[in-house]
């Protein structure tokens, strides 16, 4: 015999154990931050500082750190000369980012020219 509609609703609300499942508020906050991308902003700022430190005074203002997507960190240069310099120093930058952020799962860098 099939369960009544009221019984099936009560099972969904109560979970497997028969009691209402309670999640700590911290898990809701973390989920919200991840969905909205607020946590990514802080990581991008920290990565920007590391990249700026590696590049030095000459290139610091000409490069902007973008998002991390599928293990690829996107960096935006203001001109093609800066882009070429980034390509020459790609391995050095990548190793420094991986060392500074071992849990970030950065495996590659992608460079593009983008005017500000």
C-alpha positions in Angstrom: 0.0 0.0 0.0 1.4 3.5 -0.9 2.0 5.9 2.0 -0.4 8.8 2.3 0.6 12.3 1.1 0.9 13.5 4.7 3.3 10.7 5.6 5.6 11.3 2.6 5.8 15.1 3.4 6.7 14.4 7.0 9.5 12.1 5.9 11.0 14.8 3.6 10.9 17.4 6.4 12.3 15.1 9.1 15.1 13.4 7.1 16.2 9.8 7.5 16.5 9.6 11.2 13.0 10.8 11.9 14.2 14.1 13.4 14.5 17.5 11.8 18.0 18.1 10.5 19.7 21.2 11.9 22.6 22.9 10.2 24.9 25.3 12.0 24.5 28.9 10.8 28.2 28.9 9.9 27.6 26.4 7.1 24.8 28.6 5.7 27.1 31.7 5.8 29.9 29.8 4.0 27.5 28.6 1.4 26.1 32.1 0.8 29.6 33.6 0.5 30.6 30.9 -2.0 27.5 31.4 -4.1 27.8 35.2 -4.2 31.6 35.1 -4.8 32.5 37.2 -1.8 35.2 34.9 -0.7 36.8 35.1 -4.2 37.3 38.8 -3.8 39.6 38.4 -0.8 41.6 35.7 -2.5 42.0 37.8 -5.6 43.4 40.7 -3.6 45.9 38.4 -1.8 47.0 36.9 -5.2 47.3 40.5 -6.6 49.7 41.3 -3.8 51.8 38.2 -4.5 51.9 38.9 -8.2 52.8 42.6 -7.7 55.6 41.6 -5.4 57.1 39.3 -8.0 56.7 41.7 -10.9 58.3 44.6 -9.0 57.8 48.4 -9.5 58.0 48.4 -13.3 55.1 46.1 -14.0 53.0 46.3 -10.9 50.6 48.9 -12.2 50.4 47.3 -15.7 48.9 44.0 -14.5 45.6 43.1 -13.0 44.7 39.7 -11.5 41.4 38.3 -12.7 39.5 35.2 -11.6 40.6 31.7 -11.1 38.6 29.3 -13.3 39.3 25.6 -13.7 42.8 25.9 -12.2 43.7 28.8 -14.6 44.5 32.2 -13.1 43.8 35.0 -15.5 46.1 38.0 -15.6 45.3 41.1 -17.6 48.1 43.3 -19.0 47.6 46.9 -20.2 49.6 46.5 -23.3 51.3 43.9 -25.5 54.8 44.7 -24.2 53.7 43.8 -20.7 52.0 40.7 -22.0 55.3 39.6 -23.6 57.1 40.2 -20.3 54.5 38.1 -18.5 55.0 35.3 -20.9 58.8 35.4 -20.3 58.2 35.2 -16.5 55.2 32.8 -16.5 57.0 29.9 -14.8 58.4 32.2 -12.1 55.0 33.8 -11.4 53.2 30.4 -11.4 55.6 28.9 -8.9 55.3 31.9 -6.6 51.5 31.8 -6.7 51.4 28.0 -6.0 53.9 28.5 -3.1 51.9 31.3 -1.6 48.5 29.6 -2.1 49.0 25.8 -2.1 45.3 25.1 -1.6 44.1 27.3 -4.5 44.7 24.6 -7.1 46.3 27.0 -9.6 47.9 24.9 -12.4 48.3 27.5 -15.2 48.3 31.2 -15.9 46.5 32.9 -18.8 47.4 36.3 -20.0 45.4 38.8 -22.0 45.6 42.4 -23.0 42.9 44.5 -21.5 42.9 48.3 -21.4 41.7 50.0 -18.2 
